[in-house]
């Protein structure tokens, strides 16, 4: 496994997804202003009663990105208190994770196939760093990113696939 590939798959994917999330949240803010309701009304919105609300979806997407790269590189991730109560605080959290991701270099992932990642709920089982990245972290990240998008779309925010995907590196 080459370090540049792991760097691209993890860092660049997480940064792009989180950057797109900020832009989507800004569209949600404009929507709330145009409809004359407080943006904070959206923070507790959810798709179904047993799912987490928007705020928690954003927090988990951020945590998944930062914890993934920390775990597969053997580093420590920053701690966030999960106390965000408004758009500015959520955007600051997202931006702090993007900045944390920027600190990673390709060489940080040289042992990704050797690292064992475990969690208490896995009852003593583990995944290699690469398996954790591809089988758990990336799907989990996009699940929460997609759910945040769906909550906002369900609440009338005019966003679409292009907002979710963001800019593409098209070639001519």
ROROFI-645849 format. One line per 5 residues: number of its first residue (from 1); their letters; for each residue x, y, z of C-alpha. Coordinates in steps of 0.1 Angstrom, whole numbers, plus 5000, padded with zeros to 4 digits. Layout:
# ROROFI-645849
NUM	a	X Y Z; ...
***
This chain:
# ROROFI-645849
1	xxxxx	5000 5000 5000; 5015 5033 4990; 5014 5063 5013; 5003 5088 4986; 4972 5066 4979
6	xxxxx	4962 5064 5015; 4968 5102 5019; 4945 5108 4989; 4918 5084 5000; 4917 5097 5035
11	xxxxx	4929 5133 5039; 4917 5146 5006; 4883 5129 5007; 4876 5140 5043; 4887 5176 5035
16	xxxxx	4866 5178 5004; 4835 5164 5022; 4838 5187 5051; 4845 5217 5029; 4813 5209 5009
21	xxxxx	4794 5206 5042; 4804 5241 5052; 4790 5254 5018; 4758 5234 5023; 4754 5248 5058
26	xxxxx	4758 5283 5044; 4730 5276 5019; 4709 5264 5048; 4716 5297 5066; 4705 5317 5035
31	xxxxx	4674 5295 5033; 4665 5302 5069; 4670 5339 5064; 4649 5340 5033; 4621 5321 5051
36	xxxxx	4625 5342 5082; 4632 5316 5108; 4662 5311 5130; 4689 5287 5115; 4691 5271 5149
41	xxxxx	4656 5255 5143; 4674 5232 5118; 4700 5220 5144; 4676 5196 5161; 4659 5185 5128
46	xxxxx	4661 5148 5121; 4648 5124 5094; 4633 5100 5119; 4628 5101 5157; 4654 5074 5164
51	xxxxx	4681 5092 5143; 4705 5118 5155; 4697 5155 5148; 4716 5176 5123; 4741 5189 5149
56	xxxxx	4751 5154 5160; 4754 5142 5123; 4779 5170 5118; 4798 5162 5150; 4801 5126 5141
61	xxxxx	4813 5133 5105; 4840 5155 5120; 4849 5129 5146; 4851 5101 5120; 4875 5121 5098
66	xxxxx	4899 5131 5126; 4898 5099 5145; 4903 5078 5114; 4935 5095 5103; 4948 5095 5139
71	xxxxx	4941 5058 5144; 4956 5047 5111; 4987 5068 5116; 4992 5062 5153; 4987 5098 5163
76	xxxxx	4964 5116 5187; 4933 5134 5175; 4921 5167 5189; 4892 5166 5213; 4860 5185 5207
81	xxxxx	4834 5189 5235; 4803 5184 5213; 4789 5217 5227; 4782 5235 5194; 4749 5254 5195
86	xxxxx	4749 5275 5164; 4761 5277 5128; 4793 5296 5136; 4803 5270 5162; 4796 5242 5139
91	xxxxx	4816 5258 5111; 4845 5264 5135; 4845 5228 5144; 4845 5217 5108; 4872 5241 5100
96	xxxxx	4893 5229 5129; 4891 5194 5116; 4901 5205 5081; 4931 5223 5096; 4940 5192 5116
101	xxxxx	4938 5171 5085; 4962 5195 5067; 4989 5186 5092; 4992 5151 5078; 5018 5141 5053
106	xxxxx	5020 5110 5031; 5047 5095 5052; 5023 5095 5082; 5006 5065 5067; 5036 5042 5061
111	xxxxx	5024 5016 5086; 4987 5017 5078; 4986 4979 5069; 5004 4970 5101; 4984 4991 5125
116	xxxxx	4956 4974 5144; 4925 4995 5151; 4900 4983 5177; 4871 4998 5196; 4854 4986 5228
121	xxxxx	4822 4976 5210; 4842 4953 5187; 4848 4929 5217; 4885 4924 5212; 4884 4922 5174
126	xxxxx	4904 4946 5152; 4908 4958 5117; 4941 4968 5100; 4944 5005 5094; 4936 5001 5058
131	xxxxx	4906 4979 5065; 4894 5004 5091; 4898 5032 5066; 4880 5015 5037; 4855 4993 5056
136	xxxxx	4845 5015 5085; 4856 5051 5085; 4849 5062 5049; 4814 5046 5048; 4806 5060 5083
141	xxxxx	4818 5095 5073; 4797 5095 5041; 4767 5081 5060; 4767 5111 5084; 4775 5136 5057
146	xxxxx	4747 5123 5036; 4723 5123 5065; 4731 5159 5073; 4725 5167 5036; 4692 5148 5037
151	xxxxx	4680 5166 5068; 4686 5199 5052; 4670 5189 5019; 4640 5175 5037; 4636 5208 5054
156	xxxxx	4634 5227 5021; 4670 5238 5017; 4676 5241 4980; 4707 5219 4976; 4714 5192 4951
161	xxxxx	4740 5166 4940; 4764 5193 4928; 4764 5208 4963; 4771 5174 4978; 4798 5164 4954
166	xxxxx	4814 5199 4952; 4839 5209 4926; 4854 5181 4905; 4890 5181 4892; 4879 5178 4855
171	xx	4906 5175 4829; 4906 5186 4792
***
